[in-house]
Amino acid sequence: MRNFKGRLLIGVLLAAFALFKYYNSMETNEYTGKKQAISMTPDQEIQMGLQSRDQMAAQHGGLYPNQEYQAFIDRVGNKLVQNSVAKDTPYKYEFHLLADKNTINAFALPGGQIFITYALFSKLENEDQLAGVLGHEIGHVIGRHSAERIANSELWQGLSTAGSVGGNMGDVVSQYGMSKLLKNGRGDELESDDLGVRFMMRSGYDPEEMIGVMQILKQAAGPNRVPEFQSTHPDPENRIEKIKASIKKYTIN
């Protein structure tokens, strides 16, 4: 009994420390207005992105060897940056066309390293759709979603450890934390879609073309795509409805 009480006390202290660390890291994102937990500085985000850049490229077969395509992506990406709040951030934006011809994907590393695979690039129908993809990824960088996810993961790891030490609740806490991380991940995607629409409109692109990108992603996923509740990404149909709402919002404003 005494041993159990001792473990319970240690578990409570570990949980309290994890929660204190988490809430002490809360800040308001000056570019989005969102309150979020952030456990690293912008400089640390930039360094993390730069350190991972070459490794991520290598995992996708390196860079696609076409300077004309790369220059096109650079032009569209930099246009979005220069016509949005992105230019006022400390991040260093670089855009990379990956050689991967099989994986339809685009993603951003912390600090401004943005990638699009040739598999996705080759399916885009026009410059506006490319702007939609890149605008979405710029939104991830400005939203500091990677840094936020790291802080959230640290919280749930701490609470899971506390649950394991203080009793047999570690697995329960871990499973609940995973569901929260998945939900937060879907929220990040929707926020980036919203920011992408705004960036497109301010750069003179047609935001309706982002809906075309969603159709491409939906078709690529096929009928056996992972259910939304099991995925960090919202269902493309739900994203389309949110994109339409964003278009209407920014058109009125």
C-alpha positions as CSV (number, residue, x, y, z in Angstrom):
1,M,0.0,0.0,0.0
2,R,2.8,2.4,0.9
3,N,4.6,1.6,-2.3
4,F,1.4,2.3,-4.3
5,K,1.0,5.7,-2.6
6,G,4.6,6.5,-3.3
7,R,4.2,5.6,-7.0
8,L,0.9,7.6,-7.1
9,L,2.6,10.7,-5.7
10,I,5.5,10.4,-8.2
11,G,2.9,10.0,-11.0
12,V,1.0,13.1,-9.9
13,L,4.2,15.1,-9.7
14,L,5.3,14.0,-13.2
15,A,1.8,14.9,-14.6
16,A,1.9,18.3,-12.9
17,F,5.4,19.0,-14.4
18,A,4.2,18.0,-17.9
19,L,1.2,20.2,-17.6
20,F,3.2,23.1,-16.2
21,K,5.7,22.9,-19.0
22,Y,3.0,22.7,-21.6
23,Y,0.9,25.6,-20.4
24,N,4.0,27.7,-19.7
25,S,4.9,27.4,-23.4
26,M,1.6,28.8,-24.6
27,E,1.8,31.9,-26.9
28,T,-0.2,33.7,-29.5
29,N,0.9,33.2,-33.0
30,E,1.4,36.8,-34.3
31,Y,0.7,35.8,-37.9
32,T,-2.5,33.7,-37.4
33,G,-3.8,34.9,-34.0
34,K,-4.0,31.3,-32.8
35,K,-3.0,30.5,-29.2
36,Q,-0.7,27.4,-29.2
37,A,2.0,25.7,-27.2
38,I,5.4,26.1,-28.8
39,S,8.5,24.5,-27.4
40,M,11.1,26.0,-29.8
41,T,12.2,29.3,-31.2
42,P,11.9,30.3,-34.9
43,D,15.7,29.9,-35.3
44,Q,15.4,26.4,-33.9
45,E,12.6,25.6,-36.4
46,I,14.8,26.9,-39.3
47,Q,17.8,24.8,-38.2
48,M,15.6,21.7,-37.8
49,G,14.3,22.2,-41.4
50,L,17.7,22.8,-42.8
51,Q,19.2,19.7,-41.0
52,S,16.4,17.5,-42.3
53,R,16.2,19.0,-45.9
54,D,18.6,16.7,-47.7
55,Q,17.5,13.6,-45.9
56,M,13.9,14.2,-46.8
57,A,14.9,14.8,-50.4
58,A,16.9,11.6,-50.5
59,Q,13.9,9.6,-49.2
60,H,12.0,10.7,-52.3
61,G,14.7,10.0,-54.9
62,G,16.4,13.3,-54.7
63,L,15.5,16.4,-56.6
64,Y,13.8,16.2,-60.0
65,P,16.4,17.1,-62.6
66,N,14.5,19.8,-64.6
67,Q,15.6,23.4,-63.9
68,E,12.7,24.8,-65.9
69,Y,10.1,23.1,-63.6
70,Q,12.1,24.1,-60.5
71,A,12.3,27.8,-61.6
72,F,8.5,27.7,-62.2
73,I,7.9,26.4,-58.7
74,D,10.3,29.0,-57.2
75,R,8.5,31.8,-59.1
76,V,5.1,30.7,-57.8
77,G,6.2,30.1,-54.3
78,N,8.1,33.4,-54.0
79,K,5.2,35.3,-55.4
80,L,2.9,33.8,-52.7
81,V,5.5,34.8,-50.0
82,Q,6.0,38.3,-51.3
83,N,2.2,39.0,-51.4
84,S,1.4,37.6,-48.0
85,V,2.3,37.9,-44.3
86,A,4.9,35.2,-45.0
87,K,7.4,37.9,-46.1
88,D,7.3,39.4,-42.6
89,T,8.2,36.2,-40.8
90,P,11.8,35.1,-39.9
91,Y,11.5,31.9,-41.9
92,K,13.6,31.2,-45.0
93,Y,11.4,29.8,-47.7
94,E,12.9,27.3,-50.2
95,F,10.8,25.2,-52.6
96,H,11.9,21.8,-53.8
97,L,10.6,19.6,-56.6
98,L,11.2,15.9,-55.6
99,A,12.0,13.2,-58.1
100,D,9.4,10.8,-56.6
101,K,7.0,9.8,-59.5
102,N,4.8,7.5,-57.4
103,T,3.9,9.4,-54.2
104,I,1.4,12.1,-54.6
105,N,2.3,14.5,-51.8
106,A,3.6,17.9,-50.7
107,F,4.8,18.8,-47.3
108,A,6.7,21.4,-45.3
109,L,9.5,21.2,-42.7
110,P,9.7,23.7,-39.9
111,G,11.3,27.0,-40.8
112,G,10.3,27.2,-44.5
113,Q,11.6,24.1,-46.4
114,I,8.7,23.2,-48.7
115,F,8.5,20.1,-51.0
116,I,6.3,18.8,-53.8
117,T,6.7,15.5,-55.5
118,Y,6.8,15.2,-59.2
119,A,3.9,12.7,-58.9
120,L,1.7,15.5,-57.6
121,F,3.3,18.3,-59.7
122,S,2.6,16.3,-62.9
123,K,-1.1,16.0,-62.2
124,L,-1.7,19.7,-61.6
125,E,-3.5,21.3,-64.4
126,N,-2.4,25.0,-64.1
127,E,-0.3,27.5,-62.2
128,D,-3.3,28.3,-59.9
129,Q,-3.4,24.8,-58.6
130,L,0.3,24.8,-57.9
131,A,-0.2,28.1,-56.0
132,G,-2.9,26.3,-54.0
133,V,-0.5,23.5,-53.0
134,L,2.4,25.8,-52.2
135,G,0.1,28.3,-50.4
136,H,-1.2,25.4,-48.2
137,E,2.4,24.4,-47.3
138,I,3.4,28.0,-46.5
139,G,0.4,28.0,-44.2
140,H,1.9,25.1,-42.3
141,V,5.1,27.0,-41.8
142,I,3.4,30.2,-40.6
143,G,1.0,28.2,-38.4
144,R,4.1,26.6,-36.8
145,H,2.3,23.3,-36.9
146,S,5.3,21.1,-36.6
147,A,6.6,23.0,-33.5
148,E,3.1,22.8,-32.0
149,R,2.8,19.1,-32.7
150,I,6.2,18.5,-31.0
151,A,5.0,20.4,-27.9
152,N,1.7,18.4,-27.9
153,S,3.6,15.1,-28.3
154,E,5.8,16.0,-25.4
155,L,2.8,16.7,-23.2
156,W,1.1,13.4,-23.9
157,Q,4.4,11.5,-23.5
158,G,4.8,13.1,-20.1
159,L,1.3,12.3,-19.1
160,S,1.6,8.7,-20.4
161,T,4.8,8.2,-18.3
162,A,3.0,9.7,-15.3
163,G,0.1,7.3,-15.8
164,S,2.5,4.3,-16.1
165,V,4.4,5.3,-12.9
166,G,1.3,6.2,-10.9
167,G,-0.8,3.2,-11.9
168,N,-1.8,1.2,-15.0
169,M,-3.1,4.2,-16.9
170,G,-0.2,4.7,-19.3
171,D,-1.8,2.9,-22.3
172,V,-5.2,4.7,-21.7
173,V,-3.5,8.1,-21.6
174,S,-1.4,7.3,-24.6
175,Q,-4.4,6.2,-26.7
176,Y,-6.4,9.3,-25.7
177,G,-3.4,11.5,-26.5
178,M,-3.1,9.9,-29.9
179,S,-6.7,10.7,-30.7
180,K,-6.1,14.3,-29.7
181,L,-3.0,14.5,-31.9
182,L,-4.9,13.2,-34.8
183,K,-7.7,15.7,-34.3
184,N,-5.2,18.5,-33.9
185,G,-3.5,17.3,-37.1
186,R,-6.8,17.6,-39.0
187,G,-7.3,21.1,-37.6
188,D,-3.8,22.1,-38.9
189,E,-4.7,21.0,-42.4
190,L,-7.9,23.0,-42.4
191,E,-6.1,26.1,-41.1
192,S,-3.5,25.7,-43.8
193,D,-6.2,25.4,-46.4
194,D,-7.7,28.6,-45.2
195,L,-4.4,30.4,-45.2
196,G,-3.7,29.0,-48.7
197,V,-6.9,30.5,-50.0
198,R,-6.0,33.9,-48.5
199,F,-2.4,33.8,-50.0
200,M,-3.8,32.7,-53.4
201,M,-6.3,35.6,-53.6
202,R,-3.7,38.2,-52.5
203,S,-1.4,37.0,-55.2
204,G,-4.0,37.1,-57.9
205,Y,-4.7,33.4,-58.2
206,D,-8.1,31.8,-58.5
207,P,-8.8,30.1,-55.2
208,E,-11.4,27.9,-56.8
209,E,-8.5,25.9,-58.3
210,M,-7.7,24.6,-54.8
211,I,-10.9,22.6,-55.1
212,G,-9.4,21.0,-58.1
213,V,-6.3,20.0,-56.0
214,M,-8.7,18.3,-53.5
215,Q,-10.2,16.4,-56.4
216,I,-6.8,15.2,-57.5
217,L,-6.0,14.1,-53.9
218,K,-9.4,12.3,-53.6
219,Q,-8.8,10.4,-56.8
220,A,-5.3,9.5,-55.8
221,A,-6.5,8.1,-52.5
222,G,-9.1,5.9,-54.2
223,P,-12.0,4.1,-52.6
224,N,-9.7,2.5,-49.9
225,R,-8.5,5.7,-48.3
226,V,-8.1,5.8,-44.6
227,P,-11.2,6.9,-42.7
228,E,-11.0,10.5,-41.5
229,F,-11.1,9.6,-37.8
230,Q,-7.9,7.5,-38.3
231,S,-6.1,10.1,-40.3
232,T,-4.3,13.4,-39.6
233,H,-5.9,14.7,-42.8
234,P,-9.6,15.6,-43.1
235,D,-11.6,13.9,-45.9
236,P,-11.2,15.8,-49.2
237,E,-14.9,16.4,-49.3
238,N,-14.9,18.1,-46.0
239,R,-11.9,20.1,-47.0
240,I,-13.7,21.3,-50.2
241,E,-16.6,22.6,-48.1
242,K,-14.2,24.5,-45.8
243,I,-12.3,25.9,-48.8
244,K,-15.6,27.2,-50.3
245,A,-16.3,28.8,-46.9
246,S,-12.9,30.4,-46.9
247,I,-13.3,31.7,-50.4
248,K,-16.6,33.3,-49.5
249,K,-15.1,34.8,-46.3
250,Y,-12.2,36.4,-48.0
251,T,-14.3,37.6,-51.0
252,I,-16.6,39.5,-48.6
253,N,-13.6,40.9,-46.7
